[in-house]
Amino acid sequence: MITVLYFASIREHMGRGEDRLEAARELTTVAALIRHLSETDSSFNDLIQSPNPPLISVNQVFAETSSPITDGDEVGFFPPMTGG
């Protein structure tokens, strides 16, 4: 099982805080997960197509789309941060 968490304004956009997906052979990278979510959820597709795409974490560590994921991982999506 892969747990997908949505934080802050992304949670509001998605209308939920998390999804749980069965680990599948094709879900081996963050990019593959993004592709799957984009194809199955129009809200996620809108989010990922925005000019400021979300930041990503895998098991609470910043991640790239090329980062691997496996059964039991937690993938988080959260808004880009600004500083001041």
All heavy atoms as an XYZ file, in Angstrom:
643
protein
N       0.853     -1.171      0.000
C       0.000      0.000      0.000
C       0.902      1.239      0.000
O       1.861      1.313      0.752
C      -0.880     -0.010      1.247
C      -1.893      1.066      1.325
S      -3.369      0.864      0.323
C      -3.984     -0.724      0.793
N       0.579      2.189     -0.865
C       1.262      3.478     -0.907
C       0.284      4.517     -0.381
O      -0.862      4.602     -0.844
C       1.707      3.825     -2.342
C       2.736      2.807     -2.824
C       2.275      5.248     -2.404
C       3.061      2.904     -4.296
N       0.707      5.287      0.604
C      -0.124      6.337      1.168
C       0.258      7.655      0.521
O       1.425      8.030      0.508
C       0.074      6.435      2.697
O      -0.224      5.165      3.281
C      -0.823      7.503      3.298
N      -0.726      8.333     -0.043
C      -0.517      9.636     -0.672
C      -1.184     10.673      0.215
O      -2.385     10.584      0.492
C      -1.117      9.671     -2.090
C      -0.858     11.019     -2.750
C      -0.563      8.535     -2.948
N      -0.400     11.645      0.681
C      -0.904     12.677      1.575
C      -0.947     14.017      0.857
O      -0.032     14.349      0.084
C      -0.007     12.789      2.808
C       0.137     11.522      3.642
C       1.147     11.733      4.756
C      -1.205     11.112      4.214
N      -1.987     14.798      1.120
C      -2.156     16.125      0.550
C      -2.184     17.126      1.694
O      -2.926     16.957      2.656
C      -3.463     16.209     -0.240
C      -3.611     15.117     -1.275
C      -4.543     14.086     -1.099
C      -2.821     15.101     -2.414
C      -4.682     13.084     -2.049
C      -2.951     14.092     -3.363
C      -3.879     13.096     -3.174
O      -4.011     12.098     -4.109
N      -1.382     18.190      1.579
C      -1.237     19.149      2.668
C      -1.711     20.546      2.275
O      -1.645     20.938      1.113
C       0.231     19.228      3.105
C       0.734     17.955      3.699
C       1.450     17.052      2.929
C       0.478     17.628      5.024
C       1.924     15.868      3.468
C       0.943     16.445      5.573
C       1.662     15.564      4.789
N      -2.167     21.287      3.283
C      -2.524     22.710      3.189
C      -3.529     22.951      2.062
O      -4.554     22.286      1.987
C      -1.264     23.555      3.046
N      -3.225     23.908      1.179
C      -4.183     24.262      0.118
C      -4.406     23.111     -0.859
O      -5.462     23.032     -1.496
C      -3.699     25.500     -0.641
O      -2.443     25.271     -1.253
N      -3.457     22.209     -0.958
C      -3.645     21.049     -1.834
C      -4.731     20.144     -1.258
O      -5.564     19.608     -1.986
C      -2.317     20.295     -2.057
C      -1.374     21.200     -2.858
C      -2.546     18.967     -2.757
C      -0.003     20.655     -3.068
N      -4.737     19.988      0.045
C      -5.795     19.212      0.703
C      -7.156     19.822      0.384
O      -8.112     19.113      0.067
C      -5.578     19.187      2.214
C      -6.698     18.509      2.984
C      -6.574     18.737      4.473
N      -5.349     18.202      4.981
C      -5.248     17.156      5.804
N      -6.340     16.560      6.231
N      -4.089     16.729      6.215
N      -7.244     21.139      0.466
C      -8.508     21.821      0.155
C      -8.899     21.607     -1.300
O     -10.063     21.336     -1.602
C      -8.384     23.308      0.460
C      -8.230     23.599      1.936
C      -7.899     25.054      2.223
O      -8.172     25.919      1.348
O      -7.369     25.329      3.308
N      -7.929     21.724     -2.197
C      -8.193     21.534     -3.625
C      -8.691     20.116     -3.913
O      -9.622     19.923     -4.690
C      -6.925     21.831     -4.429
C      -7.050     21.545     -5.886
N      -7.609     22.435     -6.771
C      -6.701     20.450     -6.614
C      -7.601     21.903     -7.976
N      -7.057     20.700     -7.914
N      -8.065     19.134     -3.287
C      -8.410     17.732     -3.532
C      -9.697     17.325     -2.826
O     -10.338     16.360     -3.210
C      -7.272     16.818     -3.089
C      -5.980     17.000     -3.874
S      -6.139     16.603     -5.621
C      -6.438     14.842     -5.537
N     -10.048     18.033     -1.750
C     -11.242     17.687     -0.996
C     -11.039     16.507     -0.060
O     -11.999     15.928      0.448
N      -9.782     16.165      0.176
C      -9.440     15.065      1.087
C      -7.966     15.191      1.476
O      -7.194     15.856      0.815
C      -9.724     13.715      0.456
C      -8.938     13.444     -0.821
C      -9.411     12.166     -1.515
N      -8.680     11.894     -2.726
C      -8.904     12.458     -3.910
N      -9.864     13.348     -4.054
N      -8.186     12.130     -4.970
N      -7.599     14.508      2.526
C      -6.237     14.581      3.023
C      -5.326     13.471      2.556
O      -4.104     13.603      2.637
N      -5.919     12.365      2.092
C      -5.054     11.265      1.673
C      -5.768     10.295      0.758
O      -6.991     10.271      0.679
C      -4.487     10.512      2.869
C      -5.482      9.662      3.630
C      -4.834      8.901      4.766
O      -4.186      9.529      5.621
O      -5.001      7.663      4.801
N      -4.948      9.534      0.071
C      -5.394      8.393     -0.722
C      -4.497      7.221     -0.355
O      -3.335      7.409      0.018
C      -5.241      8.651     -2.236
C      -6.289      9.603     -2.783
O      -7.456      9.490     -2.386
O      -5.928     10.450     -3.617
N      -5.026      6.034     -0.466
C      -4.233      4.812     -0.281
C      -4.363      3.989     -1.548
O      -5.470      3.689     -1.982
C      -4.702      4.033      0.933
C      -4.455      4.784      2.222
C      -4.861      3.963      3.427
N      -4.648      4.715      4.631
C      -3.532      4.670      5.359
N      -2.552      3.882      4.992
N      -3.415      5.390      6.453
N      -3.220      3.675     -2.135
C      -3.203      2.945     -3.391
C      -2.482      1.623     -3.215
O      -1.456      1.548     -2.526
C      -2.468      3.749     -4.473
C      -2.996      5.148     -4.756
C      -2.056      5.864     -5.709
C      -4.384      5.076     -5.346
N      -3.018      0.608     -3.835
C      -2.325     -0.675     -3.851
C      -1.018     -0.493     -4.617
O      -0.998      0.109     -5.683
C      -3.172     -1.748     -4.535
C      -4.375     -2.182     -3.740
C      -4.007     -2.882     -2.441
O      -2.984     -3.602     -2.409
O      -4.742     -2.698     -1.465
N       0.058     -0.990     -4.046
C       1.338     -0.943     -4.750
C       1.212     -1.800     -6.003
O       0.716     -2.918     -5.946
C       2.454     -1.452     -3.849
N       1.621     -1.253     -7.116
C       1.526     -1.971     -8.383
C       2.881     -1.947     -9.072
O       3.696     -1.055     -8.832
C       0.465     -1.331     -9.274
N       3.080     -2.894     -9.937
C       4.353     -3.022    -10.639
C       4.737     -1.733    -11.362
O       5.901     -1.373    -11.417
C       4.271     -4.171    -11.626
C       5.575     -4.479    -12.301
C       5.485     -5.656    -13.206
N       4.940     -6.808    -12.495
C       4.486     -7.887    -13.066
N       4.490     -7.986    -14.376
N       4.013     -8.892    -12.359
N       3.739     -1.022    -11.909
C       4.049      0.192    -12.669
C       4.268      1.426    -11.793
O       4.749      2.436    -12.270
C       2.962      0.468    -13.712
C       1.600      0.759    -13.154
C       0.769     -0.489    -12.852
O       1.224     -1.616    -13.081
O      -0.350     -0.321    -12.369
N       3.933      1.360    -10.517
C       4.115      2.503     -9.621
C       5.465      2.399     -8.900
O       5.521      2.156     -7.695
C       2.972      2.585     -8.614
C       1.590      2.855     -9.184
C       0.551      2.899     -8.072
C       1.570      4.153     -9.977
N       6.535      2.622     -9.619
C       7.876      2.460     -9.043
C       8.612      3.774     -8.853
O       9.663      3.794     -8.221
C       8.742      1.541     -9.926
O       8.835      2.119    -11.229
C       8.148      0.138    -10.003
N       8.064      4.872     -9.390
C       8.673      6.189     -9.218
C       7.590      7.215     -8.907
O       6.403      6.974     -9.143
C       9.424      6.658    -10.486
O       8.468      6.836    -11.536
C      10.521      5.678    -10.901
N       8.022      8.352     -8.414
C       7.080      9.438     -8.172
C       6.416      9.850     -9.488
O       5.211     10.103     -9.533
C       7.793     10.630     -7.499
C       6.892     11.859     -7.458
C       8.262     10.254     -6.096
N       7.176      9.884    -10.577
C       6.605     10.247    -11.882
C       5.485      9.292    -12.279
O       4.445      9.725    -12.788
C       7.693     10.269    -12.945
N       5.674      8.017    -12.060
C       4.638      7.032    -12.392
C       3.398      7.247    -11.526
O       2.267      7.131    -12.003
C       5.171      5.616    -12.230
N       3.601      7.579    -10.254
C       2.471      7.857     -9.366
C       1.723      9.100     -9.837
O       0.489      9.104     -9.897
C       2.963      8.031     -7.928
C       1.900      8.444     -6.912
C       0.853      7.349     -6.749
C       2.557      8.779     -5.581
N       2.452     10.150    -10.185
C       1.833     11.374    -10.685
C       1.025     11.085    -11.947
O      -0.103     11.545    -12.092
C       2.898     12.463    -10.935
C       3.435     12.977     -9.598
C       2.334     13.609    -11.779
C       4.640     13.879     -9.712
N       1.588     10.311    -12.838
C       0.887      9.954    -14.079
C      -0.404      9.206    -13.762
O      -1.475      9.513    -14.296
C       1.805      9.120    -14.967
C       1.296      8.851    -16.352
C       2.347      8.228    -17.277
N       3.261      7.286    -16.644
C       4.542      7.551    -16.335
N       5.067      8.737    -16.568
N       5.301      6.630    -15.770
N      -0.325      8.242    -12.847
C      -1.508      7.459    -12.458
C      -2.581      8.360    -11.851
O      -3.759      8.288    -12.233
C      -1.098      6.367    -11.469
C      -2.258      5.649    -10.868
N      -2.970      4.682    -11.548
C      -2.863      5.791     -9.650
C      -3.951      4.239    -10.767
N      -3.904      4.901     -9.623
N      -2.186      9.221    -10.907
C      -3.154     10.099    -10.258
C      -3.754     11.088    -11.256
O      -4.946     11.391    -11.197
C      -2.502     10.836     -9.090
C      -2.134      9.965     -7.890
C      -1.283     10.757     -6.901
C      -3.369      9.403     -7.211
N      -2.931     11.587    -12.174
C      -3.422     12.530    -13.187
C      -4.452     11.889    -14.102
O      -5.417     12.534    -14.521
C      -2.269     13.058    -14.034
O      -1.413     13.852    -13.257
N      -4.245     10.622    -14.429
C      -5.163      9.912    -15.316
C      -6.462      9.505    -14.630
O      -7.479      9.329    -15.285
C      -4.477      8.668    -15.885
C      -3.359      8.991    -16.851
C      -2.541      7.779    -17.244
O      -2.744      6.676    -16.678
O      -1.660      7.934    -18.112
N      -6.431      9.353    -13.310
C      -7.604      8.837    -12.606
C      -8.351      9.894    -11.791
O      -9.430      9.605    -11.279
C      -7.206      7.686    -11.669
O      -6.238      8.153    -10.729
C      -6.637      6.514    -12.458
N      -7.782     11.106    -11.661
C      -8.398     12.127    -10.818
C      -8.218     13.497    -11.463
O      -7.101     14.026    -11.504
C      -7.759     12.097     -9.431
C      -8.475     12.976     -8.436
O      -8.784     14.136     -8.772
O      -8.703     12.508     -7.309
N      -9.307     14.088    -11.941
C      -9.211     15.378    -12.633
C      -8.731     16.495    -11.701
O      -8.044     17.419    -12.139
C     -10.544     15.748    -13.270
O     -11.553     15.875    -12.293
N      -9.058     16.428    -10.417
C      -8.581     17.438     -9.471
C      -7.060     17.394     -9.365
O      -6.391     18.427     -9.333
C      -9.193     17.228     -8.085
O     -10.562     17.509     -8.105
N      -6.499     16.185     -9.309
C      -5.048     16.056     -9.237
C      -4.422     16.526    -10.545
O      -3.393     17.201    -10.537
C      -4.625     14.621     -8.925
C      -3.147     14.507     -8.685
C      -2.620     14.752     -7.438
C      -2.283     14.182     -9.719
C      -1.256     14.678     -7.212
C      -0.919     14.099     -9.508
C      -0.404     14.346     -8.250
N      -5.034     16.188    -11.666
C      -4.513     16.617    -12.962
C      -4.466     18.143    -13.045
O      -3.471     18.704    -13.499
C      -5.344     16.035    -14.098
C      -4.710     16.298    -15.437
O      -3.535     16.015    -15.643
N      -5.476     16.844    -16.350
N      -5.515     18.815    -12.585
C      -5.517     20.279    -12.564
C      -4.378     20.805    -11.703
O      -3.692     21.756    -12.070
C      -6.843     20.811    -12.010
C      -8.017     20.544    -12.926
O      -7.799     20.222    -14.115
O      -9.161     20.646    -12.435
N      -4.178     20.180    -10.562
C      -3.132     20.592     -9.632
C      -1.745     20.467    -10.255
O      -0.932     21.380    -10.194
C      -3.219     19.722     -8.370
C      -2.100     19.878     -7.361
C      -2.255     21.193     -6.633
C      -2.111     18.719     -6.398
N      -1.475     19.354    -10.869
C      -0.139     19.074    -11.395
C       0.157     19.917    -12.635
O       1.308     20.183    -12.954
C       0.036     17.557    -11.641
C       1.467     17.108    -11.394
C      -0.428     17.143    -12.989
C       1.918     17.178     -9.985
N      -0.892     20.377    -13.326
C      -0.718     21.216    -14.515
C      -0.574     22.699    -14.174
O      -0.308     23.507    -15.059
C      -1.910     21.035    -15.460
C      -2.095     19.638    -15.986
C      -0.939     19.181    -16.849
O      -0.352     19.956    -17.578
N      -0.600     17.906    -16.736
N      -0.722     23.062    -12.909
C      -0.666     24.470    -12.522
C       0.740     25.038    -12.734
O       1.723     24.288    -12.765
C      -1.102     24.638    -11.063
O      -0.075     24.190    -10.203
N       0.856     26.370    -12.864
C       2.171     26.989    -13.071
C       3.122     26.768    -11.896
O       4.332     26.839    -12.057
C       1.863     28.470    -13.243
C       0.395     28.617    -13.304
C      -0.231     27.326    -12.907
N       2.574     26.532    -10.716
C       3.388     26.273     -9.519
C       3.071     24.883     -8.992
O       2.307     24.731     -8.041
C       3.092     27.313     -8.434
C       3.459     28.703     -8.872
O       4.545     28.924     -9.404
N       2.560     29.646     -8.680
N       3.654     23.853     -9.607
C       3.330     22.492     -9.175
C       3.764     22.246     -7.728
O       4.645     22.943     -7.203
C       4.111     21.611    -10.153
C       5.189     22.475    -10.690
C       4.673     23.882    -10.639
N       3.168     21.274     -7.085
C       3.462     21.018     -5.681
C       4.870     20.469     -5.470
O       5.485     19.903     -6.371
C       2.423     19.967     -5.287
C       2.052     19.303     -6.562
C       2.174     20.344     -7.623
N       5.343     20.656     -4.257
C       6.566     19.993     -3.818
C       6.192     18.569     -3.423
O       5.034     18.284     -3.105
C       7.182     20.733     -2.635
C       7.642     22.166     -2.931
C       8.073     22.851     -1.644
C       8.752     22.185     -3.953
N       7.187     17.693     -3.414
C       6.934     16.269     -3.186
C       7.888     15.756     -2.123
O       9.057     16.131     -2.081
C       7.159     15.471     -4.492
C       6.324     16.048     -5.621
C       6.877     13.988     -4.291
C       6.807     15.655     -7.002
N       7.378     14.858     -1.292
C       8.233     14.147     -0.344
C       7.943     12.654     -0.437
O       6.841     12.250     -0.784
C       8.003     14.644      1.087
O       6.699     14.311      1.520
N       8.953     11.869     -0.160
C       8.788     10.422     -0.024
C       9.338     10.068      1.352
O      10.507     10.343      1.659
C       9.533      9.642     -1.125
C       9.449      8.144     -0.866
C       8.968      9.971     -2.501
N       8.478      9.522      2.172
C       8.845      9.170      3.546
C       9.451     10.356      4.282
O      10.471     10.247      4.950
C       9.760      7.949      3.561
C       9.089      6.748      2.967
O       7.886      6.549      3.133
N       9.836      5.946      2.236
N       8.815     11.520      4.107
C       9.134     12.762      4.794
C      10.490     13.354      4.413
O      11.069     14.128      5.167
C       9.017     12.578      6.307
C       7.637     12.138      6.710
C       7.491     11.899      8.199
O       8.396     12.146      8.976
N       6.336     11.417      8.601
N      10.981     13.029      3.223
C      12.214     13.597      2.681
C      11.880     14.178      1.311
O      11.222     13.514      0.506
C      13.316     12.519      2.557
C      14.553     13.079      1.891
C      13.647     11.923      3.913
N      12.347     15.412      1.047
C      12.096     16.003     -0.261
C      12.484     15.029     -1.361
O      13.503     14.351     -1.269
C      12.871     17.310     -0.448
C      12.240     18.481      0.244
C      12.857     19.060      1.332
C      11.030     18.994     -0.194
C      12.290     20.146      1.969
C      10.446     20.072      0.446
C      11.080     20.648      1.529
N      11.672     14.993     -2.416
C      11.893     14.028     -3.491
C      11.727     14.701     -4.847
O      11.125     15.770     -4.965
C      10.901     12.873     -3.361
N      12.247     14.047     -5.856
C      12.108     14.457     -7.254
C      11.168     13.481     -7.935
O      10.873     12.409     -7.404
C      13.475     14.423     -7.951
C      14.523     15.305     -7.305
C      14.223     16.788     -7.474
O      13.602     17.157     -8.496
O      14.592     17.557     -6.579
N      10.751     13.810     -9.143
C       9.871     12.893     -9.860
C      10.571     11.577    -10.186
O       9.911     10.557    -10.343
C       9.319     13.524    -11.153
O      10.413     13.949    -11.960
C       8.415     14.707    -10.839
N      11.882     11.587    -10.233
C      12.632     10.358    -10.520
C      12.843      9.487     -9.285
O      13.349      8.364     -9.396
C      13.988     10.706    -11.131
O      14.746     11.493    -10.225
N      12.447      9.977     -8.123
C      12.648      9.219     -6.880
C      11.849      7.922     -6.899
O      10.683      7.903     -7.315
C      12.225     10.048     -5.669
O      13.018     11.210     -5.565
N      12.461      6.835     -6.422
C      11.742      5.555     -6.388
C      10.726      5.511     -5.253
O      10.890      6.172     -4.227
C      12.855      4.536     -6.155
C      13.930      5.298     -5.455
C      13.841      6.714     -5.967
N       9.666      4.736     -5.461
C       8.703      4.447     -4.400
C       8.426      2.949     -4.395
O       8.526      2.284     -5.424
C       7.386      5.246     -4.549
C       6.730      5.008     -5.902
C       7.620      6.719     -4.304
C       5.360      5.654     -6.044
N       8.126      2.455     -3.205
C       7.841      1.034     -3.050
C       6.670      0.854     -2.089
O       6.226      1.805     -1.442
C       9.063      0.255     -2.506
O       9.413      0.789     -1.226
C      10.254      0.357     -3.440
N       6.218     -0.374     -1.985
C       5.132     -0.713     -1.081
C       5.474     -0.240      0.331
O       6.588     -0.445      0.811
C       4.921     -2.227     -1.106
C       3.667     -2.652     -0.388
O       2.717     -1.845     -0.306
O       3.639     -3.797      0.096
N       4.534      0.426      0.975
C       4.721      0.919      2.330
C       5.181      2.367      2.410
O       5.229      2.937      3.493
N       5.517      2.967      1.270
C       5.986      4.353      1.275
C       4.843      5.334      1.464
O       3.685      5.034      1.198
C       6.716      4.696     -0.026
C       8.138      4.151     -0.077
O       8.633      3.671      0.958
O       8.743      4.211     -1.165
N       5.223      6.514      1.931
C       4.310      7.634      2.091
C       4.796      8.752      1.167
O       5.947      9.166      1.260
C       4.351      8.107      3.542
C       3.560      9.352      3.815
C       3.840      9.862      5.214
O       3.232      9.328      6.160
O       4.673     10.779      5.350
N       3.928      9.194      0.268
C       4.271     10.256     -0.670
C       3.407     11.461     -0.343
O       2.181     11.348     -0.272
C       4.050      9.813     -2.125
C       4.413     10.936     -3.094
C       4.862      8.558     -2.443
N       4.049     12.596     -0.110
C       3.324     13.805      0.233
C       3.413     14.852     -0.860
O       4.440     14.998     -1.518
N       2.316     15.581     -1.063
C       2.276     16.696     -1.987
C       1.896     17.929     -1.196
O       0.894     17.929     -0.480
C       1.246     16.452     -3.099
C       1.632     15.340     -4.034
C       1.183     14.047     -3.809
C       2.456     15.586     -5.114
C       1.548     13.008     -4.659
C       2.821     14.558     -5.964
C       2.374     13.270     -5.746
N       2.707     18.997     -1.309
C       2.404     20.212     -0.566
C       2.776     21.427     -1.387
O       3.594     21.350     -2.305
C       3.085     20.204      0.810
C       4.534     19.852      0.791
C       5.506     20.812      0.850
C       4.937     18.507      0.718
C       6.846     20.485      0.820
C       6.269     18.177      0.708
C       7.227     19.165      0.749
N       2.151     22.579     -1.064
C       2.355     23.784     -1.872
C       3.799     24.259     -1.798
O       4.475     24.063     -0.780
C       1.426     24.806     -1.242
C       0.578     24.096     -0.281
C       1.224     22.780      0.022
N       4.254     24.901     -2.883
C       5.599     25.517     -2.840
C       5.659     26.514     -1.699
O       4.677     27.197     -1.401
C       5.722     26.207     -4.187
C       4.696     25.583     -5.065
C       3.600     25.101     -4.152
N       6.797     26.595     -1.062
C       6.958     27.501      0.067
C       7.620     28.785     -0.392
O       8.406     28.791     -1.321
C       7.832     26.825      1.123
C       7.180     25.654      1.777
S       8.283     24.928      2.980
C       8.534     23.323      2.222
N       7.277     29.850      0.283
C       7.945     31.128      0.040
C       8.544     31.589      1.341
O       8.090     31.232      2.420
C       6.950     32.180     -0.498
O       5.924     32.369      0.467
C       6.345     31.735     -1.822
N       9.547     32.369      1.221
C      10.211     32.883      2.418
C      10.170     34.395      2.418
O       9.766     35.029      1.469
N      10.609     34.931      3.498
C      10.598     36.385      3.555
C      11.442     36.894      4.665
O      12.069     36.253      5.421
